[in-house]
Amino acid sequence: MRVTESTKKLYDKLTWTWKPSSDKEAGDAIVKNLLLHWFPNKISKASLSWNYSMWLGTISFVLFMILVFTGVVLMFLYVPSVERAYSSVKDIEFVVSFGWLLRGMHRMAAHLMVAVVFFHMVRVFLTGAYKNGGAVGANRPLNWIIGIILLITTLLLSFTGYLLPWDQLAYWAITVGTNIARAAPLVGEATRFFLLGGNTIDQNTLIRFYVLHVFFLPMIVLLLFSYHMWRVRKDGGLAVTDHEALDQKPEKIAPVKSKTYSLLGITNGTTVHVQNTMVDEEKNTVPSSPHLLRRIWLVTLLTFVATFVLTIIFRAPLEAPANPAVTPNPAKAPWYFLWLQEIVTITTVKIGAFTINGALIGGILLPGILLALAIWWPYRDKSGLNSVGVWFAKERKIQNWVFISICALIIIFMLIGTFLRGPYWNFYWPWEAWPEMPVKF
């Protein structure tokens, strides 16, 4: 009996911070627990809403942690050598117990993270959350730029991992991707040379992509994410709280009689203090522990289950070993760069013997302009505070529709590149059969 009571006391002592029994314990939990110290003592009810943030930021971090845990285990099994990379991945897929599941979870989490981070940025734009609210010292435009850098780093993280299986799909996807990078004026050739470690995709390329993928890019993501979250706290929390604060009406507070009659006390009569009104900020907030923690645990569980189920449904592909002498037709970039490949096709125009370089226009200039606009826009947007933290605010109607149109075009181009482009990058409807193309050795 004593053992049972002692065990229960020890369990309660270790876990009380996760299930406080009072508001005072909830506050103490945030101060005394290393992990919970990350969160504010209280959080607004609006921030916990499912339909505002959709928890896309939390989902992306959970996917990143899945990538870290599965990636660390895969590092024990994978050999970054052009002679052994393919066979080691093949062993993971067919020999190692549950290796296919491990590799599949890693691949699925990477693809989902690219999509989730993209939609997280879309959500931030459509709610005007890149604009400062009423918090002193806020700098949400800077945090928006950090988010853009995180999106680019996420793309690079996935791109560098694409080559590691060293199969035909990986080899030629990287070939297309780095050829687009080569079209950049002045720095294009140097950038491609830096990525490949030479002029061809070989051992130097594989080892560079491997080191970037397992160390440098994850470290950059982790550091930027930490700074991103720290800025969210400094900026006053999610932008929805700024809109909520504007809706609050000051309430008259009954004066409390002081026992003293000093100038610091409140006296009977019509003084400044007696006529003052206050906003009750407490009624719209709840303790972070356990309310915020419950949501985070639920989001984490759902993200893991979704990744697990999708991994089982969509098995990770492994094509024939990479062969520089055999070019697949069509050769496609990774799916998240297919919109660039599509724009390159559209902007490549032949006028007689002269050809306008689509790789430069569609692969470099247009994306560069979009990126510059995304960085500049928070400083250009002059909409009022009422539009901050509001989905599809009327004041931002035009810019929201322009932004949605650009995002829709990117998604449409990705779908065309994925499902409707066949040999020689010709257009085919889904019900049309592709012509049989001879393989050139």
PAKEPA-325626 format. One line per 3 residues: number of its first residue (from 1); their letters; for each residue z, x, y of N, C-alpha, C. Coordinates in steps of 0.1 Angstrom, whole numbers. Each point is the difference from the previous one (the first is absolute). Layout:
NUM> A> Z,X,Y,Z,X,Y,Z,X,Y | ...;
! end
This chain:
1> MRV> 0,8,-12,0,-8,12,0,9,13 | 8,10,-1,1,9,11,-14,7,2 | -6,4,-11,-13,6,1,-10,-9,7;
4> TES> 0,-13,-4,-9,-9,6,2,-2,15 | 13,-1,4,3,-1,14,-3,12,8 | 2,12,-7,-3,12,7,-15,2,2;
7> TKK> -8,-4,-10,-14,0,0,-5,-9,11 | 5,-12,1,-4,-10,10,3,6,14 | 12,6,2,4,5,13,-10,11,4;
10> LYD> -3,9,-10,-9,11,3,-14,-5,4 | -5,-11,-8,-13,-6,3,0,-6,14 | 11,-7,3,1,-6,14,0,10,11;
13> KLT> 7,11,-3,1,11,10,-14,6,2 | -8,1,-10,-13,7,1,-10,-9,6 | 1,-13,-2,-10,-10,4,3,-9,12;
16> WTW> 12,1,5,4,-9,11,-9,0,12 | -6,12,3,-9,1,11,-12,-9,-1 | -4,-2,-13,-12,-8,-2,2,-15,0;
19> KPS> 13,-4,-1,3,-14,-1,13,-2,8 | 0,2,13,12,-1,8,5,-15,0 | 13,-2,1,6,-13,-1,3,-6,14;
22> SDK> -2,8,11,2,-5,13,-9,8,10 | -1,-6,12,-8,7,10,6,14,3 | 13,1,0,6,13,2,-4,10,-10;
25> EAG> 1,-4,-13,-4,9,-11,-15,3,1 | -9,-9,5,-14,2,1,-2,11,10 | 7,0,11,-1,10,10,5,14,-5;
28> DAI> 11,0,-7,5,12,-6,-10,6,-10 | -7,-9,-7,-9,4,-11,-11,8,7 | -5,-4,11,-11,7,7,4,14,4;
31> VKN> 13,1,4,5,13,6,3,9,-12 | 6,-5,-11,5,9,-10,-10,4,-11 | -11,-8,-2,-9,2,-10,-12,9,5;
34> LLL> -3,11,-6,-11,9,4,-13,-8,1 | -3,-7,-11,-13,-7,-1,-1,-11,11 | 11,-8,1,0,-11,9,1,4,15;
37> HWF> 4,12,2,1,5,14,-14,0,7 | -10,-1,-8,-14,-1,5,-2,-13,8 | 7,-11,-4,-2,-13,6,9,-3,11;
40> PNK> -4,-10,9,10,-4,11,11,-8,-6 | 11,-2,7,11,-8,-5,-4,-14,-2 | -7,-6,10,-5,-13,-1,-15,-1,3;
43> ISK> -6,-10,-6,-15,-1,1,-3,-15,3 | -10,-2,9,-3,-13,4,-6,-8,-12 | 3,-13,0,-6,-9,-11,-15,0,0;
46> ASL> -6,1,12,-14,0,2,-7,12,-7 | 7,11,0,-5,12,-6,0,-1,-15 | 8,-9,-6,0,-2,-14,-10,-10,-5;
49> SWN> -7,-6,9,-10,-10,-4,-11,6,-8 | -5,-8,-10,-11,5,-9,-13,-1,7 | -2,-9,10,-13,-2,5,-2,7,13;
52> YSM> 9,8,5,-3,9,11,-5,13,-4 | 9,8,-6,-5,14,-3,-7,0,-14 | 3,-10,-8,-5,0,-14,5,12,-8;
55> WLG> 9,7,6,7,11,-7,-10,11,-4 | -12,1,7,-10,9,-4,4,15,1 | 9,2,11,5,14,1,9,4,-11;
58> TIS> 8,-9,-4,9,3,-12,-8,1,-13 | -10,-8,-1,-8,0,-12,-8,14,-1 | -5,4,11,-7,13,0,10,12,-3;
61> FVL> 12,-1,4,10,11,-3,3,-1,-15 | 2,-12,-6,3,-1,-14,-12,6,-8 | -12,-3,4,-12,5,-7,0,16,1;
64> FMI> 4,5,12,1,14,1,10,6,-9 | 11,-7,-2,10,6,-9,-4,-1,-15 | -8,-11,-3,-6,0,-14,-10,11,-2;
67> LVF> -7,4,11,-9,11,-1,7,13,-2 | 11,1,7,8,13,-1,6,1,-14 | 6,-10,-5,6,1,-14,-10,2,-11;
70> TGV> -11,-8,0,-10,2,-10,-7,13,2 | -2,4,13,-7,12,2,7,13,-5 | 13,-1,2,9,12,-4,-1,1,-16;
73> VLM> 0,-11,-7,-1,1,-14,-14,5,-4 | -11,-5,7,-13,4,-3,-2,15,2 | 7,6,9,-1,14,3,4,8,-12;
76> FLY> 8,-5,-9,4,7,-12,-11,0,-10 | -10,-9,1,-10,-2,-10,-14,4,4 | -2,1,14,-13,2,5,-2,15,2;
79> VPS> -12,5,-2,-4,14,2,-11,1,11 | 3,5,12,-10,1,10,-10,11,-2 | -8,-1,-11,-10,10,-3,-13,-7,-3;
82> VER> -12,5,4,-12,-7,-3,-3,0,-15 | 5,9,-7,-2,1,-14,9,-10,-8 | 12,-3,6,10,-7,-8,5,-13,7;
85> AYS> -5,-2,12,5,-12,7,-4,-13,-7 | -13,-1,-4,-5,-12,-6,7,-3,-14 | 2,11,-8,6,-2,-13,15,-3,2;
88> SVK> 7,5,10,14,-3,2,1,-15,4 | -9,-5,8,0,-14,4,-3,-9,-12 | -9,5,-8,-4,-7,-13,12,-1,-9;
91> DIE> 8,11,-1,12,0,-8,10,-10,5 | 2,0,14,9,-10,6,-4,-14,-3 | -13,-2,0,-5,-14,-3,1,-4,-14;
94> FVV> -2,9,-10,-2,-4,-14,10,6,-9 | 7,11,4,9,7,-10,15,-2,4 | 3,2,13,14,-1,4,5,-15,-1;
97> SFG> 12,-2,-5,6,-13,-1,1,-6,14 | -6,-12,1,0,-8,13,-6,9,11 | -8,10,-3,-6,8,10,-10,-9,8;
100> WLL> -7,-9,-7,-10,-8,7,7,-9,11 | 12,-4,-4,8,-9,9,4,8,13 | 5,13,-3,4,8,11,-11,3,9;
103> RGM> -12,4,-5,-11,3,8,-5,-12,7 | 0,-11,-7,-5,-13,6,9,-4,12 | 13,1,-2,9,-4,11,-2,9,12;
106> HRM> -2,13,-2,-3,9,11,-12,-4,7 | -11,-2,-7,-13,-4,6,1,-13,7 | 6,-10,-6,1,-14,6,8,1,12;
109> AAH> 12,7,0,8,1,12,-7,6,11 | -8,10,-3,-8,7,11,-10,-10,6 | -7,-7,-8,-10,-10,6,7,-11,8;
112> LMV> 11,-5,-6,8,-10,7,5,5,13 | 5,12,0,6,6,13,-10,1,11 | -13,4,-3,-10,0,10,-2,-14,6;
115> AVV> -1,-10,-9,-3,-14,5,12,-5,7 | 13,2,-4,11,-5,6,3,6,14 | -2,13,1,1,7,13,-10,-5,10;
118> FFH> -12,-2,-5,-11,-6,9,4,-14,5 | 5,-9,-9,4,-13,4,13,0,9 | 8,10,-3,12,2,9,-4,2,14;
121> MVR> -10,9,2,-5,3,14,-7,-13,6 | -7,-7,-9,-6,-13,5,11,-9,5 | 11,-1,-8,11,-9,4,6,4,13;
124> VFL> 2,13,2,6,5,12,-9,-4,12 | -13,2,-1,-9,-3,11,0,-15,3 | -1,-8,-10,-2,-15,2,13,-6,6;
127> TGA> 12,7,-2,12,-5,5,4,7,13 | -9,9,5,3,7,13,12,9,-1 | 3,4,-12,13,8,-3,-2,14,5;
130> YKN> -11,4,5,-1,14,5,4,1,15 | 3,-12,6,4,0,14,15,0,1 | 5,6,11,14,1,3,6,-14,4;
133> GGA> 12,-2,-5,7,-12,4,10,2,11 | 12,-5,-2,10,2,10,10,11,-3 | -1,7,-11,9,11,-4,-2,12,10;
136> VGA> 12,5,4,-1,12,9,-4,12,-9 | -9,8,6,-5,12,-7,-9,-2,-11 | -6,-12,-2,-9,-3,-11,-13,7,3;
139> NRP> -7,3,-11,-13,7,1,-8,-4,-12 | -3,-13,-1,-8,-6,-11,-14,6,-1 | -7,2,12,-13,6,-1,0,13,-8;
142> LNW> 10,8,2,1,13,-8,1,-3,-14 | 9,-10,-4,2,-3,-14,-13,-6,-6 | -8,-7,8,-13,-5,-5,-9,12,-3;
145> IIG> 0,10,8,-9,12,-2,5,7,-13 | 14,1,-1,5,6,-13,-5,-8,-12 | -1,-13,1,-5,-9,-10,-14,3,-4;
148> IIL> -8,3,11,-14,3,-3,-1,13,-7 | 8,10,4,0,13,-7,4,-2,-15 | 10,-9,-2,5,-3,-14,-12,-6,-8;
151> LIT> -8,-9,6,-11,-6,-7,-10,11,-4 | -3,9,10,-10,11,-4,6,9,-10 | 12,3,0,6,9,-10,0,-7,-13;
154> TLL> 3,-13,0,0,-8,-13,-14,1,-6 | -11,-2,8,-14,1,-5,-2,14,-6 | 4,11,7,-2,13,-5,8,3,-12;
157> LSF> 12,-6,-1,8,1,-12,-7,-6,-12 | -6,-11,2,-7,-6,-11,-13,7,-3 | -7,5,10,-13,7,-1,2,13,-8;
160> TGY> 11,7,3,2,13,-7,3,-2,-15 | 7,-12,-2,3,-2,-14,-12,-5,-8 | -10,-5,7,-12,-5,-7,-7,11,-9;
163> LLP> 0,12,5,-7,11,-7,7,5,-13 | 13,-2,-1,8,7,-10,-4,-4,-14 | -5,-12,-4,-4,-2,-14,-12,9,-4;
166> WDQ> -7,5,10,-12,8,-2,-10,-6,-9 | -3,-13,2,-10,-7,-8,-12,-3,10 | -10,-6,-5,-12,-3,8,3,-8,12;
169> LAY> 8,-11,-2,3,-8,11,7,7,11 | 10,9,-3,7,8,10,-9,10,7 | -7,7,-8,-8,11,5,-10,-5,10;
172> WAI> -7,-11,-3,-11,-4,9,5,-8,12 | 12,-7,-2,6,-7,11,4,11,11 | 6,11,-5,4,10,10,-12,7,6;
175> TVG> -11,1,-8,-13,5,6,-5,-8,12 | 0,-13,-3,-4,-9,11,9,0,12 | 13,0,-3,10,0,11,-1,12,9;
178> TNI> 0,12,-7,-1,13,8,-13,1,7 | -11,-5,-5,-13,0,7,0,-8,13 | 7,-11,-1,2,-8,13,8,8,10;
181> ARA> 10,7,-4,8,8,9,-8,12,6 | -10,5,-8,-8,11,5,-9,-4,12 | -2,-13,2,-9,-5,11,7,1,13;
184> APL> 13,3,1,7,0,13,-5,12,8 | -3,-2,13,-5,10,8,10,12,2 | -5,12,0,8,12,3,10,3,-12;
187> VGE> 8,-9,-4,10,3,-10,-3,-5,-14 | -11,-7,-2,-4,-6,-12,0,10,-12 | -8,10,2,-2,10,-11,13,7,-2;
190> ATR> 8,4,10,13,7,-2,9,-9,-7 | 0,-13,3,9,-10,-6,-3,-1,-15 | -13,-1,-3,-4,-1,-15,4,13,-7;
193> FFL> -2,11,7,3,13,-7,15,1,-2 | 8,-4,9,14,0,-1,5,-8,-12 | -6,-13,-1,4,-9,-10,-4,5,-14;
196> LGG> -12,6,-1,-5,4,-13,4,14,-4 | 4,8,10,4,14,-3,-13,8,-2 | -11,-5,5,-13,7,-2,-11,-10,3;
199> NTI> -12,3,-6,-11,-9,3,-3,-10,-12 | 7,2,-11,-2,-9,-12,14,-5,-5 | -1,-11,-7,12,-5,-6,3,8,-13;
202> DQN> 10,8,0,4,8,-12,15,2,-1 | 4,11,-6,14,2,-2,8,1,14 | -6,6,10,7,1,13,2,-14,5;
205> TLI> -10,-9,-1,2,-14,5,11,-7,-8 | 0,1,-13,10,-6,-8,14,4,4 | 2,13,1,14,5,3,4,-4,14;
208> RFY> -10,0,9,4,-5,14,4,-15,0 | -9,-8,-6,3,-14,-1,14,-2,-7 | 2,7,-10,13,-1,-8,12,3,9;
211> VLH> 0,11,7,11,4,8,2,-10,12 | -11,-4,6,1,-10,11,6,-13,-5 | -5,-3,-13,4,-13,-5,15,-1,-5;
214> VFF> 5,11,-5,13,0,-6,11,5,10 | -4,7,10,11,6,9,-2,-4,15 | -11,5,6,-1,0,14,-1,-15,5;
217> LPM> -9,-8,-5,-2,-13,5,12,-9,-3 | 6,0,-12,13,-7,-2,11,3,10 | 1,13,3,10,5,9,-3,-6,14;
220> IVL> -12,0,4,-4,-5,13,3,-15,1 | -4,-8,-11,3,-14,-1,15,-2,1 | 8,7,-7,15,-2,0,6,3,14;
223> LLF> -5,11,6,6,3,14,-5,-10,10 | -13,-4,0,-4,-10,9,6,-14,-2 | 2,-3,-13,6,-13,-3,15,0,6;
226> SYH> 7,11,-2,14,1,5,0,-2,15 | -9,7,6,-1,-1,15,-4,-14,4 | -9,-6,-7,-5,-14,3,12,-10,-1;
229> MWR> 8,1,-10,11,-9,-2,11,3,11 | 2,12,3,10,4,10,-4,-6,14 | -13,0,2,-5,-6,13,1,-15,0;
232> VRK> -2,-6,-12,2,-15,-1,14,-3,5 | 10,7,-4,14,-2,4,1,2,15 | -6,11,5,1,4,15,-7,-10,8;
235> DGG> -11,-6,-5,-8,-10,7,6,-14,0 | 12,-2,-6,7,-13,0,-3,-8,-12 | -5,6,-11,-3,-8,-12,-14,-5,0;
238> LAV> -2,-10,-9,-13,-6,0,-3,-8,13 | -13,0,3,-4,-6,13,4,-15,1 | 2,-7,-11,3,-14,0,14,-2,7;
241> TDH> 8,10,0,13,-2,7,-1,-1,15 | -10,7,5,-3,-1,15,-4,-14,4 | -8,-6,-8,-4,-14,3,11,-9,-2;
244> EAL> 9,2,-10,12,-8,-2,9,1,12 | 2,12,5,9,2,12,-5,-8,12 | -13,-1,2,-6,-7,11,3,-15,-1;
247> DQK> 1,-5,-13,2,-14,-2,15,-4,2 | 9,10,0,14,-4,1,4,-4,14 | 8,-10,1,4,-5,13,14,4,3;
250> PEK> 3,6,12,14,3,3,9,-12,-1 | 12,3,-5,10,-11,-1,12,3,8 | 6,-10,6,11,2,8,12,3,-9;
253> IAP> 7,10,3,12,4,-8,13,-3,8 | 9,-7,-7,12,-3,7,8,12,3 | 5,1,12,8,12,4,13,1,-8;
256> VKS> 3,12,-3,13,3,-7,10,5,10 | 11,-7,0,10,4,10,7,13,-4 | 0,9,10,6,13,-3,15,-1,3;
259> KTY> 8,9,-7,14,0,3,3,9,12 | -11,7,5,2,8,12,-7,-6,11 | 3,6,12,-7,-5,12,-7,11,7;
262> SLL> -4,10,-8,-7,11,6,-14,-4,2 | -7,9,7,-15,-3,3,-8,0,-13 | 5,6,-11,-7,0,-13,2,-13,-8;
265> GIT> 10,-8,4,3,-12,-8,-8,-11,6 | 0,-12,-7,-7,-12,4,11,-9,5 | -2,-4,13,10,-9,6,-5,-14,1;
268> NGT> 9,-9,2,-4,-14,2,-8,-1,13 | -9,-8,1,-8,-2,12,-14,3,-2 | -8,1,11,-15,2,-1,-3,14,3;
271> TVH> 3,9,-10,-4,14,2,-13,2,-7 | -6,11,2,-13,4,-7,1,-2,-15 | 11,5,-6,2,-1,-14,0,-14,-5;
274> VQN> 7,-9,7,1,-14,-5,-13,-7,0 | -9,4,10,-13,-7,0,-10,6,-9 | 3,11,-6,-9,8,-8,-4,-8,-13;
277> TMV> -12,2,-5,-4,-5,-13,-4,11,-10 | 0,-3,-13,-3,10,-10,-9,-6,-10 | -7,9,-7,-9,-3,-11,7,4,-13;
280> DEE> 2,-10,-9,7,2,-13,-10,6,-9 | 0,14,-1,-9,7,-9,4,-1,-15 | 13,-3,-2,5,1,-13,-5,-12,-9;
283> KNT> -3,-11,6,-3,-12,-8,-14,1,-7 | -8,9,5,-14,2,-6,0,12,-9 | 11,6,-3,0,12,-9,9,-2,-12;
286> VPS> -2,8,-10,8,0,-12,2,15,-4 | 11,2,-7,2,14,-5,-11,6,-9 | -4,12,2,-10,6,-8,4,1,-14;
289> SPH> 12,2,-3,6,0,-14,8,-13,-1 | -5,-9,-8,-10,1,-11,-13,-6,3 | -2,-7,12,-12,-8,2,-13,8,-1;
292> LLR> 0,11,8,-12,8,0,-2,7,-13 | 11,4,-6,-1,8,-13,-6,-9,-11 | 4,-13,0,-5,-9,-10,-15,-1,1;
295> RIW> -5,-1,12,-15,-2,2,-7,13,-4 | 6,12,3,-7,12,-4,0,2,-15 | 11,-4,-6,0,1,-15,-11,-9,-6;
298> LVT> -1,-12,5,-9,-10,-5,-15,5,2 | -2,5,12,-14,6,3,-3,11,-9 | 10,9,-2,-2,12,-9,-4,-5,-14;
301> LLT> 8,-10,-5,-2,-5,-13,-14,-6,-2 | -4,-9,10,-13,-6,-1,-11,10,1 | 1,10,9,-10,10,1,-2,8,-13;
304> FVA> 11,3,-6,-1,7,-13,-6,-8,-10 | 4,-13,-1,-6,-9,-11,-15,-2,3 | -4,-2,12,-14,-2,4,-8,13,-4;
307> TFV> 5,11,3,-7,13,-3,-1,1,-16 | 11,-3,-7,0,1,-14,-10,-9,-7 | 0,-13,5,-10,-10,-6,-14,4,3;
310> LTI> -3,4,13,-14,4,3,-4,12,-8 | 9,9,-3,-3,12,-8,-5,-4,-14 | 7,-10,-5,-3,-5,-14,-14,-7,0;
313> IFR> -2,-8,11,-13,-7,0,-12,9,3 | 2,9,10,-11,9,4,3,14,-4 | -5,4,-12,3,13,-5,-7,11,8;
316> APL> 6,11,1,-5,11,8,-13,6,-7 | -11,1,7,-12,5,-6,0,15,-2 | -7,5,-10,-2,14,-2,-14,2,-6;
319> EAP> -9,4,9,-14,2,-4,-2,13,-7 | -13,4,-2,-3,13,-6,4,11,8 | 2,12,-5,5,12,8,-10,2,11;
322> ANP> 6,6,11,-9,3,12,-11,9,-4 | -12,-4,5,-12,9,-3,-9,0,12 | 1,12,7,-8,1,13,-15,-2,-2;
325> AVT> -5,2,-13,-14,-1,-3,-5,-15,-2 | 9,-9,-2,-3,-14,-2,5,-8,11 | -9,-6,8,4,-8,12,-1,-14,-4;
328> PNP> 11,-8,1,-1,-14,-3,-7,-7,11 | -7,-11,-4,-8,-8,10,5,-14,-1 | 7,-6,10,4,6,13,12,9,-1;
331> AKA> 1,10,9,13,7,2,7,-6,11 | 13,-4,-2,7,-8,10,13,8,4 | 4,-2,12,12,6,5,12,-9,-5;
334> PWY> 12,5,1,12,-9,-3,-1,-13,7 | 5,-11,-6,-2,-14,6,4,-1,14 | 11,7,4,4,-1,14,-9,7,10;
337> FLW> -9,8,-5,-10,7,9,-14,-6,-2 | -1,-11,-8,-13,-6,-2,-6,-6,12 | 9,-5,9,-4,-6,13,-7,10,8;
340> LQE> 5,13,0,-7,11,7,-14,3,-6 | 0,0,-14,-13,2,-6,-10,-11,3 | 5,-12,1,-9,-11,4,-5,1,14;
343> IVT> 8,4,9,-4,2,14,-10,12,1 | 3,10,-8,-10,11,0,-14,-4,-4 | 0,-9,-10,-13,-6,-5,-7,-8,11;
346> ITT> 8,-8,7,-6,-9,10,-5,8,12 | 7,10,4,-3,8,12,-10,11,-3 | -4,2,-12,-11,10,-3,-13,-7,2;
349> VKI> -7,4,10,-13,-6,4,-11,10,0 | -11,-3,-6,-12,9,0,-10,-5,10 | -3,8,9,-11,-4,10,-11,11,-1;
352> GAF> -10,-4,-8,-11,10,-3,6,11,-9 | -2,12,5,5,12,-7,14,3,5 | 5,-7,10,13,3,5,11,-9,-6;
355> TIN> 11,5,-4,11,-8,-6,13,1,8 | 5,-11,4,13,0,6,11,1,-10 | 9,10,2,10,4,-9,11,-11,-1;
358> GAL> 0,-8,-10,10,-10,-2,14,5,-3 | 0,12,-6,13,6,-3,8,3,12 | -7,4,11,6,4,12,5,-13,8;
361> IGG> -9,-10,0,3,-12,8,10,-9,-8 | -3,-3,-12,8,-9,-8,12,6,-6 | -1,13,-3,11,7,-7,10,7,9;
364> ILL> -4,3,12,9,8,9,2,-8,13 | -12,-3,8,2,-5,13,6,-14,0 | -5,-9,-7,6,-14,0,15,0,-4;
367> PGI> 3,6,-12,14,1,-3,9,7,10 | -6,11,6,7,7,11,3,-9,12 | -10,-8,4,2,-9,11,11,-11,-4;
370> LLA> -1,-5,-12,11,-10,-4,13,6,0 | 1,13,-4,13,6,0,6,3,14 | -9,4,9,4,2,14,4,-13,6;
373> LAI> -7,-11,-3,4,-13,6,13,-4,-5 | 3,2,-13,13,-4,-6,11,7,6 | -2,13,4,11,8,6,2,-4,15;
376> WWP> -11,-3,6,0,-3,15,5,-15,2 | -3,-9,-9,2,-14,3,14,-4,4 | 11,5,-6,14,-4,5,2,3,15;
379> YRD> -7,10,5,2,3,14,-10,-9,9 | -10,-5,-6,-10,-9,7,5,-14,0 | 7,-5,-10,4,-14,-2,10,-3,11;
382> KSG> -3,-9,9,9,-4,11,6,-14,-3 | -1,-5,-12,6,-14,-2,15,0,2 | 5,-11,3,15,-1,4,9,1,-12;
385> LNS> 13,0,4,11,2,-11,0,-12,-9 | -5,-12,4,0,-12,-9,-9,2,-12 | -9,9,1,-10,2,-11,5,11,-10;
388> VGV> 12,6,3,5,11,-9,7,-7,-12 | -4,4,-12,7,-6,-12,-4,-14,-3 | -12,-4,4,-5,-13,-3,-13,1,-7;
391> WFA> -1,-7,-11,-13,-1,-7,-11,-7,8 | -11,6,3,-12,-6,6,5,-6,14 | 6,8,8,4,-5,13,-12,-4,8;
394> KER> 1,-12,7,-12,-5,8,-4,10,10 | 9,7,6,-3,10,11,-9,11,-6 | 1,3,-13,-7,11,-6,-12,-5,-9;
397> KIQ> -4,-12,3,-10,-7,-9,-13,8,-2 | -6,4,12,-13,7,-1,2,14,-8 | 9,8,4,2,13,-6,3,-2,-15;
400> NWV> 8,-10,-4,3,-2,-14,-13,-4,-8 | -8,-8,6,-13,-4,-7,-9,12,-1 | -1,9,10,-8,12,-1,5,9,-11;
403> FIS> 14,1,0,6,9,-11,-3,-6,-13 | 2,-13,-2,-2,-6,-13,-15,1,-4 | -9,-1,9,-14,2,-3,-3,14,-5;
406> ICA> 6,10,6,-3,14,-4,6,2,-14 | 12,-5,-2,6,1,-14,-8,-7,-10 | -5,-12,3,-8,-8,-9,-12,8,-4;
409> LII> -7,6,10,-12,8,-3,3,11,-9 | 11,7,2,4,11,-8,2,-5,-15 | 6,-11,-2,3,-5,-13,-13,-5,-6;
412> IFM> -9,-6,8,-13,-5,-6,-8,12,-4 | -1,11,8,-7,11,-4,5,7,-13 | 13,0,-1,6,5,-12,-4,-8,-13;
415> LIG> 0,-13,2,-4,-9,-11,-15,2,-4 | -8,1,11,-14,3,-3,-2,13,-7 | 7,10,5,-2,14,-7,5,0,-14;
418> TFL> 11,-8,-3,6,-1,-13,-9,-7,-10 | -4,-12,4,-6,-10,-10,-15,-1,2 | -6,3,12,-14,-4,2,-9,12,2;
421> RGP> 5,12,-2,-9,11,2,-3,7,-14 | -13,1,-3,-4,5,-12,-8,13,1 | -8,4,-10,-8,12,1,-7,3,13;
424> YWN> 0,12,4,-5,4,13,6,-8,12 | 12,-5,-2,7,-7,10,-7,-13,5 | -9,-5,-9,-7,-12,3,10,-12,-2;
427> FYW> -4,-11,7,9,-12,0,-4,-9,-12 | 10,-4,-8,-2,-9,-11,11,-11,1 | -5,-13,-3,9,-11,-1,8,2,-14;
430> PWE> 12,-6,-1,7,1,-12,-7,-4,-12 | -9,-11,1,-7,-5,-12,-13,8,-3 | -3,10,9,-12,8,-3,3,12,-8;
433> AWP> -8,3,-10,2,11,-9,-5,13,7 | 7,11,-2,-4,13,6,-11,5,-9 | -10,7,6,-11,6,-9,6,12,-7;
436> EMP> -5,3,-12,5,11,-8,-5,13,6 | 9,9,4,-5,12,6,2,11,-10 | -11,9,-1,2,12,-9,10,10,6;
439> VKF> 7,5,-10,10,10,4,-6,14,1 | 2,7,12,-6,13,1,10,11,-3 | -4,8,-9,8,12,-5,-5,13,7;
! end
